[in-house]
Amino acid sequence: MKLQGVIDSRLIGEIDNNTVLGVDIGSRGAKAVLLHGGELFVAQVPTGVNMQDTADELLDELLEDAGIDRDQIRYIVGTGYGRIALQFIKIPSEIVTEISCHAMGAHYLNADTRTIIDIGGQDSKTIQVDPKTGKVSKFIMNDKCAAGTGRFLEKAASLLEYTIAELGPASLRAESQPQISSQCVVFAESEIISHRARGETREAIAAGLHYASARRVRNLVSKIPLEGDLVFTGGVSNNVGMKKALEDLIGLPIKSFNLDPVYAGALGAAVYAQRFYSEDRKLDDETDAILKADISEILKRTSEAETSFINRSDVKKVGYLCTYTPIELLAASGVAHTRLLKCGEPEVVSRGELITKSVFCDFTKSLLGHFAEKDPLHDGLDQVVTFYTCDSMKATAEAIDNFFVPSLGYVVPRDGGREAGRKFFRQQILNFRTDLSRLTGKLITDDEVSEQIQLYNQTRSLIRDISALRKRDNPPLSGRDFLEITKAFYNLQPEEQLVLLEDVYLRLASIPDTGAAPLRLMMAGGIVADGDRRIIDMIEEEIGARIVVEDHCAGLGAFYHDTDEKIDPWQALANAYLDQAPCARQTPLSKRIDFSAKLASEYRVQGVIYNYLKFCPCYGMAKHSFVRRFQDMDLPVLELASDYSQGDTGQIKTRLEAFVEVLTEKQEI
């Protein structure tokens, strides 16, 4: 079919003449779109056991339809359930998440698309799209079970003695809609049998099933700001019964196109293929360009999130001070939340010192200084929260409560390995729930917390995967880049992060591990606050070494744990946060030092920068124990005690240059 009859006329000029392929391997069905010579070719087959065989079958069919040879294809993008398994010999290729591809495909079908409902064989999603770019703004995903998905409807059709193609039309003929309460494929079977035994028609039961599934999807949609130009994609999108049920329950019409929306993901993949091919031809340095694009998008989204947080007045706003704060509970409560992680200029530090003691570290002084200076991020908070370990941080939170904003403090037991300590911490988290409910007027349910546990587990896992790319001889991202990713974690909703992070990971993972290997350094010790980047910049931009891993509470350590999704969520949170990389204030200190040594070994570091803020009561006092362990591992260590004054920049740079020079000579021997 001609592109002019399919693509939105406002975007047709962005499609060039390069021959590209988008392949969408779903859990039940596989689709592909070929763009060639101003035309669009489509193919669809059931997903087989071998994903690559399925993709090759699609490719062969499209080549025959278009009358072209394999070597005429310039680029392929794979997406969907089976994208990871795809490889195409002698054809440049890449993989992109199905969420991004469905958004881009729907955008090119209708440039005004803002909300997408995507129901596939095993999951359902609601996606918010930026109509200016076609990129994902936010998404919500149900992947806990098959309820409401193609698998659910397929099983129901079998029980009603319909084919899956007959189920939707049958539901439109129904004169009634019996209530189907079960959300589970297994339990729905007995409910269907019961309805049939009561004399309900097959058509009526089919209608009830569609509306039951649609109600579940509507609940997902309610979590996304629902706007017009609603698009329905995925394998279930051509089910007329589901389309009608969604329109009735949501109250908006679903857009129709000349292309079956089941191909939206494959079309989006083809659009990405054209863009990647065009970029490859134009860019002199592919690696730097890819990295710059990915990190700049994260920087942009983080900046927008900070601005949005400052300007919000529709919800309560909470700032928190420590990585022991269970962020899942904040998210479940519905408050806007952010970690207070900004360092301060000397004037801000001095203003904070008027409130606290001079022997406190500059980070705690900065926190108070930002409140005193009425920094917009701090001044608009309704509540400050800290699950404190550091005694200085506890005193700082108390000063915030006395002078600026109501502050709540909760105790983290020093020995997280004791059963009594775990039970105590569980109760502290439950107390936190009560206080949040008092703040918001909303009861926080177990299910809401469990949902956030799952989302944040996925996010932390992706951040660990991105960090693991730094284990390469020539890492595709810098230490500074990684800290920008961790900063985004504290500012963006997990649904938005998952889209950004998976695309970042896939793009970075595709960069070849070639070129000269930089000197590999680890940064360990105390907090590296947002804005306190001068040591990292000196190491990476001026001296030419690379921070490949960091062991401080603004770096990788906070992402090195998962929360058990199968037990009581409150105990699961208590266990997870106590089992994370411990603060140096926790006991025994050896647990923290063991973790630091483990990271140094995993990331094959050649030297360690042990950096802490002057007067830090945790890492300043523990420095000798850390240094001895690294030296026992035959790892040279440079100890740096710094503050935010900038007056010691020259001295620090000289010491870093000498340290790196010695390490370089050692490696050359």
ZALOZA-984468 format. One record per residue (C-alpha): residue in one letter; x, z, y. Coordinates in steps of 0.5 Angstrom, whole numbers, padded with zeros to 4 digits, always signed. Example, Ala and Ser with C-alpha at 12.3 -4.5 7.8 and 13.67 -1.06 7.14 Angstrom:
<rs>
A+0025+0016-0009/S+0027+0014-0002/
</rs>
This chain:
<rs>
M+0000+0000+0000/K+0002-0001+0007/L+0005+0005+0011/Q+0001+0003+0017/G-0005+0005+0013/V-0003+0011+0010/I+0002+0014+0016/D-0001+0017+0022/S+0000+0012+0027/R+0004+0017+0032/L+0009+0018+0027/I+0010+0011+0024/G+0016+0009+0028/E+0020+0015+0025/I+0020+0011+0018/D+0025+0007+0018/N+0027+0001+0013/N+0031+0005+0008/T+0029+0005+0001/V+0028+0012-0001/L+0025+0016-0006/G+0021+0023-0006/V+0020+0026-0013/D+0015+0032-0014/I+0016+0036-0021/G+0010+0040-0021/S+0009+0045-0027/R+0003+0041-0030/G+0004+0034-0027/A+0010+0030-0023/K+0009+0025-0018/A+0013+0021-0014/V+0013+0016-0007/L+0018+0011-0006/L+0018+0008+0001/H+0021+0001+0001/G+0020-0005+0006/G+0014-0002+0010/E+0010+0000+0004/L+0009+0006+0000/F+0009+0006-0008/V+0006+0012-0012/A+0007+0014-0019/Q+0004+0020-0023/V+0005+0023-0030/P+0005+0029-0034/T+0011+0034-0033/G+0014+0034-0040/V+0019+0039-0043/N+0025+0035-0040/M+0025+0035-0032/Q+0030+0030-0032/D+0026+0025-0037/T+0020+0026-0033/A+0023+0024-0026/D+0027+0018-0030/E+0020+0016-0032/L+0017+0016-0025/L+0023+0012-0022/D+0023+0007-0028/E+0015+0006-0026/L+0016+0005-0019/L+0022+0001-0019/E+0018-0004-0023/D+0012-0004-0019/A+0016-0005-0013/G+0021-0010-0016/I+0027-0007-0014/D+0033-0005-0018/R+0036+0002-0018/D+0042+0001-0014/Q+0037-0001-0008/I+0035+0006-0007/R+0039+0010-0002/Y+0037+0017-0003/I+0033+0021-0007/V+0030+0028-0005/G+0027+0033-0011/T+0022+0038-0010/G+0017+0042-0014/Y+0017+0047-0020/G+0023+0043-0023/R+0027+0041-0018/I+0033+0045-0020/A+0034+0041-0026/L+0034+0034-0023/Q+0040+0030-0022/F+0041+0022-0021/I+0047+0019-0022/K+0050+0014-0017/I+0045+0016-0012/P+0046+0021-0007/S+0040+0026-0008/E+0038+0033-0005/I+0033+0038-0007/V+0028+0041-0002/T+0023+0047-0003/E+0016+0044-0005/I+0013+0049+0001/S+0017+0045+0006/C+0016+0038+0003/H+0008+0039+0003/A+0008+0041+0010/M+0012+0035+0012/G+0008+0030+0008/A+0001+0033+0011/H+0005+0032+0018/Y+0006+0025+0017/L-0001+0024+0014/N-0004+0027+0020/A+0001+0029+0026/D-0004+0035+0028/T-0004+0039+0021/R-0003+0046+0022/T-0006+0049+0016/I-0005+0047+0009/I-0008+0050+0002/D-0004+0048-0003/I-0006+0049-0010/G-0002+0047-0016/G-0002+0048-0024/Q+0001+0056-0023/D+0001+0058-0016/S-0003+0057-0010/K+0000+0058-0003/T-0003+0057+0005/I+0002+0054+0009/Q+0002+0054+0017/V+0005+0048+0020/D+0009+0047+0027/P+0005+0040+0029/K+0011+0039+0033/T+0016+0038+0028/G+0012+0038+0021/K+0016+0044+0019/V+0014+0051+0016/S+0012+0057+0021/K+0009+0061+0016/F+0007+0061+0009/I+0003+0066+0004/M+0004+0065-0004/N+0000+0068-0010/D+0005+0067-0016/K+0003+0074-0020/C-0002+0070-0025/A-0005+0064-0026/A-0012+0066-0023/G-0015+0061-0018/T-0010+0055-0020/G-0010+0049-0024/R-0009+0053-0030/F-0015+0057-0029/L-0019+0051-0028/E-0016+0048-0034/K-0018+0053-0039/A-0025+0054-0036/A-0026+0047-0037/S-0024+0047-0044/L-0029+0053-0045/L-0035+0050-0042/E-0033+0043-0046/Y-0031+0039-0040/T-0025+0035-0039/I-0021+0038-0032/A-0024+0031-0029/E-0031+0033-0030/L-0031+0040-0028/G-0031+0039-0021/P-0037+0034-0021/A-0041+0038-0025/S-0040+0044-0021/L-0043+0040-0015/R-0050+0039-0019/A-0051+0046-0020/E-0057+0049-0017/S-0054+0056-0017/Q-0048+0060-0017/P-0047+0066-0022/Q-0042+0071-0019/I-0036+0070-0023/S-0032+0077-0022/S-0026+0076-0026/Q-0019+0074-0023/C-0016+0073-0030/V-0015+0067-0034/V-0016+0072-0040/F-0022+0076-0038/A-0025+0070-0035/E-0026+0067-0042/S-0031+0073-0044/E-0035+0073-0038/I-0036+0065-0038/I-0038+0066-0046/S-0043+0072-0043/H-0046+0067-0038/R-0047+0062-0043/A-0051+0067-0047/R-0055+0069-0042/G-0058+0062-0041/E-0054+0060-0035/T-0052+0052-0035/R-0045+0049-0035/E-0046+0046-0028/A-0048+0053-0025/I-0042+0057-0029/A-0037+0051-0026/A-0040+0052-0019/G-0039+0060-0020/L-0032+0059-0022/H-0030+0054-0017/Y-0033+0059-0012/A-0029+0065-0015/S-0023+0061-0015/A-0024+0059-0007/R-0025+0066-0005/R-0018+0068-0008/V-0015+0063-0004/R-0019+0065+0002/N-0016+0071+0002/L-0009+0068+0002/V-0012+0064+0008/S-0014+0070+0012/K-0007+0072+0012/I-0005+0066+0016/P-0007+0064+0023/L-0013+0059+0021/E-0013+0053+0025/G-0016+0047+0025/D-0014+0040+0022/L-0014+0044+0015/V-0011+0040+0009/F-0012+0041+0002/T-0006+0039-0003/G-0003+0040-0010/G-0005+0038-0016/V-0012+0041-0015/S-0014+0038-0009/N-0017+0032-0012/N-0022+0037-0015/V-0029+0036-0011/G-0032+0042-0013/M-0026+0046-0011/K-0026+0042-0004/K-0033+0044-0003/A-0032+0051-0005/L-0027+0052+0000/E-0030+0048+0006/D-0036+0053+0005/L-0032+0059+0005/I-0027+0058+0010/G-0032+0054+0015/L-0028+0048+0016/P-0028+0041+0014/I-0022+0039+0010/K-0018+0033+0012/S-0019+0026+0008/F-0013+0021+0008/N-0012+0014+0005/L-0007+0017+0000/D-0009+0022-0005/P-0006+0029-0002/V-0004+0030-0009/Y+0002+0026-0007/A+0003+0030+0000/G+0009+0034-0003/A+0013+0027-0006/L+0011+0024+0001/G+0015+0030+0005/A+0021+0029+0000/A+0021+0022+0001/V+0021+0023+0009/Y+0027+0028+0008/A+0030+0023+0004/Q+0030+0018+0010/R+0033+0024+0014/F+0038+0026+0010/Y+0041+0019+0009/S+0041+0017+0016/E+0045+0024+0018/D+0050+0022+0012/R+0051+0015+0016/K+0052+0018+0023/L+0055+0024+0022/D+0063+0025+0021/D+0063+0032+0019/E+0057+0033+0014/T+0059+0040+0012/D+0060+0043+0019/A+0053+0039+0021/I+0049+0041+0016/L+0051+0049+0017/K+0050+0048+0024/A+0043+0045+0023/D+0041+0051+0018/I+0044+0057+0022/S+0042+0054+0029/E+0035+0054+0026/I+0035+0061+0024/L+0038+0063+0031/K+0032+0060+0034/R+0027+0063+0030/T+0030+0070+0030/S+0030+0069+0038/E+0023+0067+0038/A+0021+0073+0034/E+0025+0078+0038/T+0021+0075+0044/S+0014+0075+0041/F+0016+0082+0039/I+0017+0084+0046/N+0011+0081+0049/R+0006+0083+0043/S+0000+0088+0045/D-0005+0087+0040/V-0001+0091+0035/K+0003+0098+0035/K+0010+0096+0035/V+0015+0100+0031/G+0023+0101+0031/Y+0027+0104+0026/L+0034+0106+0026/C+0037+0106+0019/T+0037+0101+0012/Y+0034+0107+0008/T+0027+0106+0012/P+0023+0102+0007/I+0021+0096+0011/E+0016+0094+0005/L+0011+0100+0008/L+0012+0098+0015/A+0010+0091+0013/A+0004+0093+0009/S+0002+0097+0015/G+0001+0091+0019/V+0005+0094+0025/A+0010+0089+0028/H+0017+0092+0027/T+0024+0091+0028/R+0031+0094+0027/L+0034+0097+0033/L+0041+0094+0032/K+0044+0092+0039/C+0050+0095+0041/G+0051+0096+0049/E+0055+0094+0054/P+0060+0099+0057/E+0055+0101+0063/V+0049+0102+0057/V+0054+0106+0053/S+0055+0111+0059/R+0048+0111+0061/G+0047+0114+0054/E+0053+0119+0054/L+0049+0122+0060/I+0044+0124+0054/T+0048+0126+0048/K+0055+0128+0047/S+0061+0124+0049/V+0064+0125+0042/F+0058+0121+0039/C+0060+0114+0037/D+0058+0108+0042/F+0052+0106+0037/T+0048+0112+0038/K+0050+0112+0046/S+0048+0105+0046/L+0041+0106+0043/L+0040+0112+0048/G+0042+0107+0054/H+0038+0102+0052/F+0032+0106+0052/A+0034+0109+0059/E+0035+0102+0062/K+0028+0100+0060/D+0031+0095+0055/P+0025+0090+0054/L+0026+0091+0046/H+0026+0098+0046/D+0022+0100+0052/G+0015+0097+0049/L+0016+0101+0043/D+0010+0105+0040/Q+0014+0109+0035/V+0021+0110+0033/V+0023+0112+0026/T+0029+0114+0022/F+0030+0116+0015/Y+0037+0119+0017/T+0043+0120+0013/C+0048+0121+0019/D+0047+0127+0023/S+0049+0124+0029/M+0043+0119+0028/K+0039+0125+0027/A+0040+0128+0034/T+0040+0121+0037/A+0033+0120+0034/E+0031+0127+0037/A+0033+0125+0044/I+0029+0119+0043/D+0023+0123+0042/N+0024+0128+0047/F+0026+0123+0053/F+0023+0116+0051/V+0018+0114+0045/P+0015+0119+0040/S+0020+0119+0034/L+0019+0121+0027/G+0025+0123+0022/Y+0025+0123+0015/V+0030+0126+0010/V+0034+0122+0005/P+0037+0127+0000/R+0044+0127+0000/D+0045+0126-0008/G+0040+0120-0010/G+0042+0121-0017/R+0038+0128-0018/E+0031+0127-0021/A+0029+0133-0016/G+0032+0128-0010/R+0028+0122-0013/K+0021+0126-0013/F+0023+0129-0006/F+0024+0122-0003/R+0018+0119-0006/Q+0014+0125-0002/Q+0018+0123+0004/I+0016+0116+0003/L+0008+0118+0002/N+0009+0122+0009/F+0011+0116+0012/R+0005+0112+0010/T+0001+0118+0012/D+0004+0118+0019/L+0003+0110+0019/S-0004+0110+0018/R-0005+0116+0023/L-0001+0111+0028/T-0005+0105+0026/G-0012+0107+0024/K-0011+0103+0017/L-0010+0106+0010/I-0004+0103+0007/T-0006+0101-0001/D-0002+0101-0007/D-0003+0094-0008/E-0001+0092-0001/V+0005+0096-0002/S+0006+0092-0008/E+0005+0085-0005/Q+0011+0087+0000/I+0015+0089-0005/Q+0015+0083-0009/L+0016+0079-0002/Y+0022+0083+0000/N+0025+0083-0007/Q+0025+0075-0007/T+0028+0075+0000/R+0034+0080-0002/S+0035+0076-0008/L+0036+0069-0004/I+0040+0073+0001/R+0045+0075-0005/D+0045+0068-0007/I+0047+0065+0000/S+0052+0071+0000/A+0055+0069-0007/L+0057+0062-0004/R+0062+0065-0001/K+0066+0067-0007/R+0068+0059-0007/D+0075+0058-0006/N+0072+0054+0001/P+0066+0058+0003/P+0061+0054+0006/L+0059+0059+0011/S+0063+0064+0015/G+0062+0072+0016/R+0059+0071+0023/D+0054+0066+0020/F+0052+0071+0014/L+0051+0076+0019/E+0046+0072+0023/I+0042+0071+0017/T+0042+0079+0016/K+0040+0079+0023/A+0034+0075+0021/F+0032+0079+0016/Y+0030+0085+0020/N+0026+0080+0025/L+0022+0075+0021/Q+0017+0076+0017/P+0019+0075+0009/E+0014+0069+0008/E+0018+0066+0014/Q+0024+0068+0011/L+0023+0065+0004/V+0022+0058+0007/L+0028+0058+0012/L+0033+0062+0007/E+0031+0057+0001/D+0033+0051+0005/V+0039+0054+0007/Y+0041+0056+0000/L+0040+0049-0002/R+0043+0045+0003/L+0049+0050+0003/A+0050+0050-0005/S+0050+0042-0004/I+0056+0042+0000/P+0063+0040-0004/D+0068+0046-0005/T+0073+0042-0003/G+0079+0043+0003/A+0084+0048+0004/A+0082+0055+0002/P+0082+0060+0008/L+0085+0067+0007/R+0080+0071+0004/L+0078+0078+0008/M+0073+0083+0007/M+0070+0088+0013/A+0069+0095+0010/G+0067+0101+0014/G+0062+0103+0019/I+0056+0099+0023/V+0057+0092+0026/A+0052+0092+0031/D+0048+0086+0033/G+0053+0083+0039/D+0059+0087+0036/R+0062+0080+0034/R+0069+0080+0037/I+0073+0082+0031/I+0070+0077+0027/D+0070+0072+0032/M+0078+0073+0033/I+0079+0073+0025/E+0075+0067+0024/E+0075+0063+0030/E+0082+0064+0033/I+0086+0066+0027/G+0083+0062+0022/A+0082+0067+0016/R+0075+0068+0013/I+0071+0074+0012/V+0068+0073+0005/V+0064+0079+0004/E+0063+0086+0008/D+0061+0093+0006/H+0057+0096+0012/C+0050+0097+0013/A+0049+0091+0017/G+0052+0086+0012/L+0051+0085+0005/G+0050+0092+0002/A+0043+0093+0004/F+0041+0087+0000/Y+0044+0089-0007/H+0038+0092-0010/D+0031+0090-0012/T+0025+0095-0013/D+0022+0095-0019/E+0015+0092-0019/K+0012+0095-0025/I+0012+0102-0024/D+0009+0107-0019/P+0010+0103-0012/W+0012+0110-0008/Q+0017+0112-0014/A+0020+0105-0014/L+0021+0105-0007/A+0024+0112-0007/N+0029+0109-0013/A+0031+0103-0010/Y+0033+0106-0003/L+0037+0111-0007/D+0040+0106-0011/Q+0042+0102-0006/A+0049+0101-0003/P+0050+0109-0001/C+0052+0111+0006/A+0059+0114+0006/R+0055+0121+0008/Q+0052+0121+0001/T+0055+0125-0005/P+0059+0123-0009/L+0063+0119-0004/S+0066+0116-0010/K+0060+0112-0011/R+0060+0108-0004/I+0068+0107-0005/D+0066+0104-0012/F+0061+0099-0009/S+0066+0097-0004/A+0071+0096-0009/K+0067+0092-0014/L+0065+0087-0008/A+0072+0086-0006/S+0074+0084-0014/E+0067+0080-0014/Y+0069+0076-0008/R+0077+0076-0010/V+0079+0078-0003/Q+0086+0078-0001/G+0086+0084+0004/V+0081+0089+0008/I+0079+0090+0015/Y+0077+0097+0015/N+0073+0098+0021/Y+0069+0104+0024/L+0067+0106+0031/K+0071+0112+0034/F+0068+0119+0033/C+0064+0116+0027/P+0063+0122+0023/C+0062+0118+0016/Y+0067+0113+0016/G+0072+0116+0020/M+0072+0122+0016/A+0072+0118+0010/K+0077+0113+0012/H+0083+0115+0008/S+0079+0115+0001/F+0077+0108+0002/V+0084+0106+0004/R+0087+0109-0002/R+0082+0106-0007/F+0084+0099-0004/Q+0091+0100-0004/D+0091+0102-0012/M+0088+0095-0012/D+0094+0092-0009/L+0090+0090-0003/P+0093+0091+0004/V+0089+0094+0009/L+0088+0094+0016/E+0085+0100+0019/L+0081+0099+0026/A+0078+0104+0030/S+0074+0101+0036/D+0068+0102+0041/Y+0064+0097+0046/S+0069+0098+0052/Q+0073+0091+0050/G+0079+0095+0053/D+0083+0094+0047/T+0081+0087+0045/G+0088+0085+0046/Q+0091+0090+0042/I+0086+0089+0036/K+0088+0081+0036/T+0095+0083+0036/R+0094+0087+0030/L+0090+0082+0027/E+0095+0077+0028/A+0100+0081+0025/F+0096+0083+0019/V+0094+0076+0017/E+0101+0073+0018/V+0104+0078+0013/L+0098+0077+0008/T+0099+0069+0009/E+0107+0070+0007/K+0105+0074+0001/Q+0101+0069-0001/E+0106+0064-0001/I+0111+0068-0005/
</rs>
